[in-house]
Amino acid sequence: MAYVRPWQCRNVQIVAKQYQNYSNATLTEKPYYVTTPIFYVNAEPHVGHLYTIVLTDVLKRFQALKGRKAILCTGTDEHGMKIQRAAAKAKQDVRAFCNTNSQSFDKLAKEANVQYDHFVRTSEPDHRFAVQHFWLMLKERGYIYESKHEGWYSVSDETFYPSSSVHLRLDPATGRKFMASQETGKEVEWVSETNYHFRLSALRDRLLEFYASNPRFMEPASRMQDVVQQVTDGLTDLSVSRPVARLSWGIPVPDDTSQTIYVWLDALVNYLTKANYPFQVPGQEHAAGWPADVHVIGKDIVRFHCIYWPAFLLALDLPLPKQILTHAHWTLAHEKMSKSKGNVVNPFYALERFGSDTMRYYLVHSGGIQDDSDYDNQYIIDRYKQLQGNLGNLVTRVVRGKGWSVRRAVTSGRTDDSPEGKAHVETLERLPSAVEHWLAKLHPGAAIKQVLAVVQQTNQYMQKSSPWDLSARTDEHGVPRGIIHLPTDQHIRKVDSIIYLCAESIRICGILLQPVMPQRMRHLLDLMGVDEGRRMFQDAVLGADREYGTPLVDVGKGREGVVFPPLASDY
C-alpha cells in the first residue's frame, strides 16, 4: 500500500519536548521493524511470553545477520480494568504495581539475551500523547461517536462479547455458576453504559479488499481464512471507551475526561509510538521502521491485531503492517497452562537451569506455529543432547583431530571430488537459500532444522570418509599405515579435502545458527578461528573465507574447547 501522508489533527498542540530524535541522514532503506505484543503486567511472565519474545528476536537477528538495520520493539501493557483490579487485590498503588511488574518483563528479555531497541510502557508520556493524537484523528474523520452500550464484558480479555458468544458455566471446584466467553472461557459481566464507539462496520469492505490484496498478511494461512470469514460475516461497531467511574487507570479521552480510552486501542498504538508517531519527518516517514515488517503475537489475540488494528489504521490512511505471525501455545502434560491449575512454567527458573541459548534453541526448534507444543524438561535435555552428539561432536572431531591441520585444509581450499564429497558440496551450496526461504515464511523452527540436517549429513560424510584412517602415521620409510596406501602428498591432499568440507560445514552452519544461539555459536566460530568480521550471512557461502582455521580460544580438554558442555543435571 502506498504511503498516504496522515491527516493532521487541528486539536493537537505539539509540545517541543515531546518530539523524538530524528536522523538527518537520507534514508536509503526502511529499517526492518519487528514487534512483540506488549505484555499485561497483571501477573508474572510465563514461558509463552518467553517464546514470543525469542521468536521475535530471532527474526530481528537474522535481518541484522544480512546486514540490514533492524529494530525490535517490546514492552508492557499497563492500563485497563484487569490491571486496576490486580493492583487492588495486591493492595498496591496501581502505578507502583505496574513499575514492579514491568521490570519483570524487561528482566526476562535481558536474561533471554533479546536485543530489543525499544521497551514501551503504555503508562509513559510519549505513548499517552500518541494515543490521544490517534483518537482525535479518528474523531475528526467521523469514526468516533457517542452511544449507549450494553453487552457482556470480560475483564480478563478486556473486550465485549455478543450474547451469542457467551454461555453459562459451572466451576467444578466451587459449584459456582457464571457467564463466560465461549472463545476463551473467561468470566463475563453484564455492562450497560454510555461510551464512545468506533465505526468498525464501515471498514468491512476495505478490510476484505486488503486481505485479498495481501494473501500473506497472516501466518499461518489457516488463521487468515478464519479472520476473512469473520469479517465477511459482518462487523459491529466497537466500544472504544469506558466511563472513568468504572475505569480510572488508563488514558483519558482527550476532549472528554469522563471517559477512558479502551485498553486495546491504547495498546495497539504502541507499535506507532516508538516509530515516532505522530512526528514523522516529511520524506523520512519510514526512518523509525513503520510500517512494521512483522508483528509477532499469540493466536489468542488474533482478532485485535488482524481485524481491529488494520481497521484503525485504514481509518486514518496509515500504512498497515506487512505481516503478522500468529504462533500457537505451549501446553504442559498436554493441558493448557493456567495459574488456577498451577501448571504455569516459570521462564526464569528455566533460563537459570538450562541457560539462554539452550532455551532459545528448544523453544524455536520445538515451538508450534500452527499447532500447540507440549513443554517438558526432559524434552529440553533431549534436544540439548542431540546438539552435543551432532554439532558438538562434529566440532570436537574436526578441531581436536590429531592427524590433520584445519588451517592447512582451509588454505588449500580443495573440496573432496568423490561422489559423497560432490553431493555434500551441493548440499552446502543450497543451505543458505533454504534457511532464508523458511525465515521469509516466518518459520524459524523449519529454518534451523535445515541447518541441523546438514550437520547430521556432515557427520555421516566424515564417518564414511574416515580421514583418521587416511592420516595414519607413516612408517620409517614414509609409507602411510592407513587403510588406503597412497603416496604421502596424495593422501595428505585427500585428508585436507575431507577436513575442508567438514570445516566449511561447521563454519556455515555456525553462522546461520547465530540468531538462535548467539553465545554458543560465537564460541563455535571462535574455535574455528573465524574472524568476527566474517560472520555475516554473505559469508555463509562455500569458499567465502580462506583465512580461518587457527582457533581464537583454547581448544584443550576442558569446557573452553567444547561448544555444548554437559548440563548441570539430566533430570
Secondary structure, DSSP 8 states (H G I E B T S, - for coil): ---------TT----GGG------S--SS--EEEE---EESSS---HHHHHHHHHHHHHHHHHHHTT--EEEEEEEE--SHHHHHHHHHTTS-HHHHHHHHHHHHHHHHHHTT---SEEEETTSHHHHHHHHHHHHHHHHTT-EEEEEEEEEEETTTTEEE-GGGEEEEE-TTT--EEEEETTT--B-EEEEEEEEEE-GGGGHHHHHHHHHH-TTSEESHHHHHHHHHHHHT----EE-EEETTT--SS-EETTEEEEEE-HHHHHHTHHHHTTTTT---TT-TTTT--S-SEEEEEGGGHHIIIIIHHHHHHHTT----SEEEEE--EEETTEE--TTTT----HHHHHHHH-HHHHHHHHHHH--SSS-EEE-HHHHHHHHHHHIIIIIHHHHHHHS-SS--HHHHHHHT----SHHHHHHHHHHHHHHHHHHHHHHTT-HHHHHHHHHHHHHHHHHHHHHH-HHHHT--B-TTS-B-SSS---HHHHHHHHHHHHHHHHHHHHHHHHHTTTT-HHHHHHHHHHHT--GGG-SGGG-STTS--S--S-SS--SSSGGG-SS---S---
